[in-house]
Structures are given as C-alpha cells and as structure tokens.
Amino acid sequence: MSVTCLPCNRPFVNDEALQQHLRDSPAHIETPLDTFFRSFPTFTYDPSQPPATSYASLQAYMNWRRGEAASADAWDRYQGALEDEIRLWYGEEDDLAAWHALCHAIGVEPPPRTCGQCEQAVRRTHVNIVDLIEWGRRRKSNESRVRTFRNVAALRAYTKRTGKIFRNTVGEDDSNVVLRHLLRKIFRGNL
C-alpha cells in the first residue's frame, strides 16, 4: 500500500516514509502562517488552503465576534504572520534574486537586470498581497502567475470581495521589497 504526500504529490511506500519526508524535506518548511494556525491546537489546519480561507475557517471555528479582544489579537498575529511570510518568500530590497522572484511571480519577464529597474517595473503593478503570499507558498515556479489588476480601483474591488486583506502598517523606511513597493490604499480612499 502506498501513501502520497498531498502538497508535492509524491508517493511513498508507507506512512513512516511519508512522515519522515514531511519532517525532513526542505519542501515542507514550517512557515510563519503555519506556526500561527498551528498555535490553535484544536483547529484543523490545512496548509494547502489559501491563507484567507484558513483564517475565515479559524474565525468561524473559534466563534470570534468583531471587536472581541481574542479576535483582535488573532487578527494582529495573522497580519504579522502574513508580513513575515512575504519576507520569507520575496526577501529584501537590496537582493536582486529577491526582485527576480517577485518579477517572476507577477509576470515581469524577462526580469530587469538591476534592482532599480525591477523596482520601476513592480511599482506599476497592482497585485493582492495575500495572493502573492499564496503563490509563494505553493512555489509555483513554472505555472500561472499572480493575478494583477489594471488599476487600484480593480484591486480594491477584488480585495473587498474576496476578503484577502493585508493590513498596511509598513513604514516608508521598511526595507522589504514587496511591502514597500506593492502596497496600495484599499480602505482609505483613492491612490
């Protein structure tokens, strides 16, 4: 009887081999979002689900109401995990490889040759940050790209409709490539 690793679709001869693979394979690292969701031991977390779906499921499971202290604390921790996840998948502003990973994710091909050129290409792009995280988590190197939007209004409508919200708390001096150059004002008027 064989068993399959669902995230990477690899077969193994038995459950023991699968468990060793899950524990030791670099393909299955514990990400900040994994750590956040697994901090709720009675919640059944499926890392293959999109982060926004997992958070909505957690919210329903915990029966949190808007404005409750536990709900606000969890939301803050979730948003922190999203920010840490961006750093994990896309690196820092002075790293050309990080810029190329981001350009690849959003379909800027071929990637520009300098960090400055990459920055200019990225600044013209409107993308949902949670979608970008989801793409990185699935490590889609040769598959579809992250959906981009023609303008902020289209991105705003999509973000509100899907509930894929990344709170904009990053300062101008933050060195994170994605957060500094891709954040848009979704809930605070026009950009």
Rosetta blueprint (number, residue, H / E / L):
1 M L
2 S L
3 V E
4 T E
5 C E
6 L L
7 P L
8 C L
9 N L
10 R E
11 P E
12 F E
13 V L
14 N L
15 D H
16 E H
17 A H
18 L H
19 Q H
20 Q H
21 H H
22 L H
23 R H
24 D H
25 S L
26 P H
27 A H
28 H H
29 I L
30 E L
31 T L
32 P H
33 L H
34 D H
35 T H
36 F H
37 F H
38 R H
39 S L
40 F L
41 P L
42 T L
43 F L
44 T L
45 Y L
46 D L
47 P L
48 S L
49 Q L
50 P L
51 P H
52 A H
53 T H
54 S H
55 Y H
56 A H
57 S H
58 L H
59 Q H
60 A H
61 Y H
62 M H
63 N L
64 W L
65 R L
66 R L
67 G L
68 E L
69 A H
70 A H
71 S H
72 A H
73 D H
74 A H
75 W H
76 D H
77 R H
78 Y H
79 Q H
80 G H
81 A H
82 L H
83 E H
84 D H
85 E H
86 I H
87 R H
88 L H
89 W H
90 Y H
91 G L
92 E E
93 E L
94 D L
95 D L
96 L H
97 A H
98 A H
99 W H
100 H H
101 A H
102 L H
103 C H
104 H H
105 A H
106 I H
107 G L
108 V L
109 E L
110 P L
111 P L
112 P L
113 R L
114 T L
115 C H
116 G H
117 Q H
118 C H
119 E H
120 Q H
121 A H
122 V H
123 R H
124 R L
125 T L
126 H E
127 V E
128 N L
129 I H
130 V H
131 D H
132 L H
133 I H
134 E H
135 W H
136 G H
137 R H
138 R H
139 R L
140 K L
141 S L
142 N L
143 E L
144 S L
145 R L
146 V L
147 R L
148 T E
149 F E
150 R L
151 N L
152 V H
153 A H
154 A H
155 L H
156 R H
157 A H
158 Y H
159 T H
160 K H
161 R H
162 T H
163 G L
164 K L
165 I L
166 F L
167 R L
168 N L
169 T L
170 V L
171 G L
172 E L
173 D L
174 D L
175 S L
176 N E
177 V H
178 V H
179 L H
180 R H
181 H H
182 L H
183 L L
184 R L
185 K L
186 I L
187 F L
188 R L
189 G L
190 N L
191 L L
